[in-house]
């Protein structure tokens, strides 16, 4: 599994993509956010683990 206890990623590439995803969401760049989610899903550590959406529902 890609996640260690405590939710910390075991992969520096995953960590980098998550930081970039958060930054894209913070500036409202939804296109880039989708790109980073796709990259996270395609990363070998995520073959069977979906990446949770950061979307907030009212």
DABELKA-V367948 format. One record per backbone hydrogen bond with DSSP energy under -0.5 kcal/mol. CO is the residue of the C=O (numbers start at 0). NH is the residue of the N-H. E is the energy in kcal/mol with one decimal. If there is no record, write none. Layout:
BEGIN
CO&NH&E  CO&NH&E
END
This chain:
BEGIN
1&9&-2.0  3&6&-1.9  7&3&-2.8  10&14&-2.1  11&15&-2.3  12&16&-2.4  13&17&-2.5  14&18&-2.0  15&19&-2.3  16&20&-2.4  17&21&-2.4  18&22&-2.3  19&23&-2.3  20&24&-2.3  21&25&-2.3  22&26&-1.6  23&27&-0.5  23&28&-2.5  24&27&-0.7  27&29&-1.5  28&32&-2.0  29&33&-2.2  30&34&-2.1  31&35&-2.5  32&36&-2.2  33&37&-2.4  34&38&-2.3  35&39&-2.3  36&40&-2.4  37&41&-2.3  38&42&-1.1  42&45&-2.7  43&46&-1.0  47&49&-0.5  49&51&-0.5  54&56&-0.6
END
